């Protein structure tokens, strides 16, 4: 694969990577930052910053763009050894209002979405690769947030998400300026990775990303619930330290439970560690408030409940049928990326110690 170089990254006028500007010390009280341009980069040698450009989202438009970065090039720009692993211990993310979601993934199997095709790959239509979820079906989760969420999360002592120098990461940002969400002005995202020394790393952070794609929210069946399990892959018990769920505006009830890995059916309520009734501003639970012990070979059971609502007049049931032609006599929302036409049931889980690999249940 032909990789674009550091020089090529630097030549991209619409994407900034900022490093070397000393920010406040981690133990100082931090003000809440809502403007990505105000997020200071980590001090040189202690991490790096990467960000999107400032871009507009026209009324009625959904924009989903994918930005690619190579770890060794980010490390070099941050004053870190470019041939050594990057040990992420604290992540900061700031995005402007109107975001539907922002996810960061490690790049693994290459399909249509390929960093060799450019540092920025736009998503303006369902035919664009940045909208096609099979592209990242085995790309491990790194970080996520939703809506106007701001994240400043330091992992527990000795825990780091470890990246190899030759790895690529992809930042995907989705903004919506349509019926259910509004982007008031311009869109933009900024991210800081703060690192820790290699000798301080005692445990690696692992992630679990799972999605249910058999969703059908229909006028004929207006209040369905869909459930799924996803299992940890190793022989060690784990500590769940981060979790949140994601669905669209028909979503009404989202729950996650620890699961013993064998029992069929929903676990008892004393095993529930996450719940949300808000589709547009779901809780983002993280340590130190969240710390759930899960036995070896256990997993996560999650469930999403929905309430059918009529589609917007400009879409109508015919617009939904164009997505799901098998239900031409009904009016159904099915799995897909478009907020106004489709539904999701996704979970994002962070834990330590990392098992044999990061986990994707797709």
Secondary structure, DSSP 8 states (H G I E B T S, - for coil): -----HHHHHH-TT-----------TTS-------GGG-----TTSEEEEE---EE--TTEEEEEEEEEEHHHHHHHTTS-TTS-EEEEEEEEEE-TTEEEEEEEE--S-SS--GGG-SEE--SSTTSGGG-GGGGTT--EEEEEETT--EEEE--TTEEEEE-TT-EEEEEEEEEESSS----SEE-EEEEEEE--GGG--EEEEEEEEE----EEETTBTT-EEEEEEE--SSS-EEEEEEEEE--TTEEEEEEEEE-SS--S---GGGEEEEE--SSS---EETTT--EEE-TT-EEEEEEEE------TTTHHHHHHTT-GGGTTS-EEEESS-TTTEE--EEEEEEES--SS-EEE-
